[in-house]
């Protein structure tokens, strides 16, 4: 109960202090045009998360991958066509999951009010609500709505815009700055790695061939490295997954920062957060769980407002996987 009360206070306080970002987005955008929309998202997500506890991790990754390519416009949801390979078929997105959940929610909303609620907004709301299930359905952050859907999805743009797990700190900083996000946002949003799993091939170089000489990454906790070697078969193991947080992959808390200072961050991009004084200081600040929840909510609002389409831009897709026919 104490945690729930704190989360409510965080949402209200951060909005009062002007942290509710979003430009032309606003609260309760569909109040008149589709008043049941947000309730439908919440009900559907509760059902799906009950059956699939890994879903919050899946959806936040999809939301992040959407926003970092062409902004938060639902472009990651589009299928490839005969003439164009879409983002979802780009290498960084091949392991994304949860499309069926978004489609299910979209179908339910379309049945009530067709052509009103964007797929981009559904993805943003579904991500937030998937997390809130773990907190007695109290939202960790406010989702402002009014996004419209993009009509373009290009696989090569995913490769060009999504920061890979082997980026160093300078590369990560540049990637986030290109989306008008700060180093603080970088460290805070990396905290999402307290849930979910990582494929062995994305970090096995740290175990088996870090500098090309068959060596191990010296910045990785040796005991943890030995444990990872019992899970991953080698550098070419593309099927095995390991929990991002060795203490559990479904509980959303600030444990990510505690394992980070023990040099147990799974990816090179995790370990990179300890390589500068500024980022290390932020890591240590976020070891306070209440502070992490507050900061995570604020950074999620900023991420959810990246290059959004509003007004008459884009369209409202009737089906999330295809653009509307002219």
N, C-alpha and C positions, 0 to 999 in steps of 0.2 A: 504493500500500500504506500509506503514511504517513497519508493522509487517511482510509482505511478504519479503521485502528487508532484514530485519533483519534475517529471517530464511535462506535465500540464503547465507548470510554472515556466519552464524553459520555453515552450512554444509561445506562450503569451508574452513573456518578457522580450524575447528576441524580435517579435513583430513590433512591440512597442518601441524598441530601440532602433527601429528602421531596418532590421535585418531581413525583412520579407522582400526579397529581390524578385524581379521578373519583368520590369519595364511595363509593357502593355498587358501582361497577365494580371489576373485579379482573383480574389477569393470568390467562390461560388459563382463562377462565370455562367454555369448552366442552371442557375436558380429558377429562371423563368422558362427557358427553352427546353430543358430536360431535367426537371427537378429530382427525378429518381436516379440520375446517373451515378452519383458518388455512392449512394447506398447500394446500387447494384454491384459496383466494383468491390465494395467492402464485403458484401455477402459472398460473392463468388470467390474472392481471395481467401476468405476464412475456410471455405470448403476445400479449396485446392491445397492450402498449406497444411490442413489437417491430414490430408492424404500424402503430401509430399513435403516433409520438413526441410528439405534442401532448397525449396523454392525461393525464399528470400535472397539467398546468395545468387541464384540463377537470374532473378529479375533485376537485382541491382547491377549485375555485370552487363545485362542487356541494355539497361537504361544508360549506363556509363558509355557503352559502345555506341549507342544511338547519338548521345549528346556530343561526343567528340568528333563525329563525322557529320558535317552539314548542320550541326546544331540539333536540338531536341525536336526532331520533325518526324519521327517514326520511320525514317528511311531504312533502318536496320530490319524492319519488318517486311519489306518488299521482297518478293520473289524475283529471281533472275528471269529474263525473257529470252526469246530466240536471238535477239540482237544485242543484249547487254547483260553482263554478269553483275549481279547485285552484291551489296555489302555482306549479306548473310552467307554468301558463298566464298568470301575472302578467307584466307588462312586464319587470321586472328578470330574469326567468328564461327568457324566450323564446329566449335564445341559449345556454342550458345544453346540454351534450352529455355523453354517456357513459351514458345510461340503459340502452342495450343491453348495455353491459359489466356493469353491476350485475345486470341480468336474467339474463345468461349465467352469472354466478357463482352467483346464487341458485338457478337451475335445477340446477346441478351439485351444490350442497350439499343441496338438497331430495331429490335422488336417493339420497343417502347417509343423511341423517337428517332426515326431514320434520318441519317445525314446531318446530325447535329453535333455529336461528340467525336472528337478526333482520336485517332489511334495513338498519337503522341501523348495526349492527355491521359488516355487509359493506361499507357505504360508507366507514366509518372505516378499516377494515383495507385496503381496496382503494386508498384515497388514500395511506396510508403506504407500501404495497408498490409503488405506481406510482413513487414517488420513490426508493425503495431500489434499483430497477433501475439507476439511474444511479451507484450507489455499491457495485457488486459485490454487490448484494442485502443489504447491511448497512442495517438500518433507521435512519432519522434520529431517530425517536422511538418510544416505547413506546405501544402502543394497549391500554388496559385495556378489557375487554369485559363484557357483561351488559346492554347497552342493550336496551330493548324498543321496538316500533314504535307510533307514534301512529295514531289512527283518524281524525284531523281534518286537513284541508288547505284553507286559505282564501286565495284569491288576494290579497285586500286586505291580509292580514297580512304578505305579502311586501313590498308597497309601504311598509307602515308600519314595518317592522323592518330592512330591508336598507339600509345606508348607500350612497347613490348616489355616483358619481364626481365630482360637483360640490360635495360637502360641504366646508365649511371646518373648521379644526381643532377649534373648539368643538363643532360638530355631530358630528364624528367621535368626540371624547372622550365626549360624552354617549351616543352609540350604543353604544360599547364598555362604558362604565360600566353601562349598563342590562343588560348580559349578565355583569356582574361581572368584566370584563376591564379591565386597566390601560392607561395611556398607553404603557407599555413594551410590552404585548402588541400594541397598535395599531401601533406602529412596526415591531415585529418581524414581525408577520403581513403587513404591507404588503410585506415583502420577497418575498412570493410573486409579486409583479409582476415579478420577474426572469425569469419564464417566461410564455408565453401572449401573446395579442393583444388589442387594444382596437378597437372599432368607431369609425369616424370621427365619427359623430354624438354620441358620448359625450364628445368633447373638442374638436370643431371650433369651438365658440364661442370657444375660446382663440386660434384662428387668424384667425377672420373677423369676430367680433362680440362681443367680450368684455364691453363695457359697453353694448351696444345702439347703438353709434355706428360700427359697421364697423371697430372697432379690434382690436388684438392684445394678448393678455395680456402685460404688461411683465415678469412674473416668468418667462416662458418664454424659454429660450435662443434668441436671434434666428436663429442658423444652423440650429438644430434645427427651429424653426418654419418656416423656408423649406423645409427638407427635407419636413416633414409636409404642406406645401401642395402638393408635387408628387405626393403620394399621395392626399390627400383632395380630392374635387371641390367641396365646399362644405358648408355647415351641414346640408343635407338628405341628405348621403351616408350611407345606412344600411347599405350592403353592403360597402364597403371596410374592411379591417382593417389595422392596423399593429402591428408587434411592440412589446410593452410595454418591452422592453429593446432599444435599437437595436443592441446588440452581439450579439444572438442570443436567440431565444425558447424554446429547449428546454434550455439548460444551466442547471441550478439552482446558483447561487452567490450571492455577496453583491454582485454588480455593480450591483444596483438602487440601493444607497446611494452608489456612486461616480457614477452618472449623475445621481442626485438632487442632489448638491452642485454639479453642473454645470448645474443648472436644466433638466434634460432629463426630469423626471418627466412622464409623459404626461397624467395626469388632474389636475384641480384638487385632488383629495384626496391625490395624491402630493405636489404642491407645498406643500400645507398643512402637511406634516411639518417644513418649514423655517421656519415662521412663529412658533414659540415656542422659547425657549432650551432648555427641557427636552427637547422632541422633537428639536431639532437636535443636542443632546449625544448622544442615543441613536443618531441616524443616524450620527454620527461614530464612535461605539463599534463599531457593527456593520459598519464598513468593514474590521474585522478578521474574516476569513472564518471562522476557527475559533470565534470568539465568536458569530458569526451562527448557525452550525450548532447550537451548544449552546442558544442562546436560542430559536431557532426550534422546536426539539424541545419545549422546556418550554412555550412558548406554544401549540403545537398540542395538547398534552395538556390544557391548561386549556380551550381552545376546544372540544375534543371531549367535555368533561364538562358543557357548558352544559345545564342543565335536563333532564337525561336521565331517561327513564322506566325504572324498575327494579322488581324484585320481581314484584308482580301487576298493576302499572299497564300500560295499553296491551295489546298483543298481539304475537304472533310471526306476521307475515304469511306466507302460503304463496306469495304472488306480490307482488312489491314495488309494483306499480302499483295494486293494489286492496286494500281492507280485507277481512278474512275474513268470510264470510257467517255470520250468527248460527245 
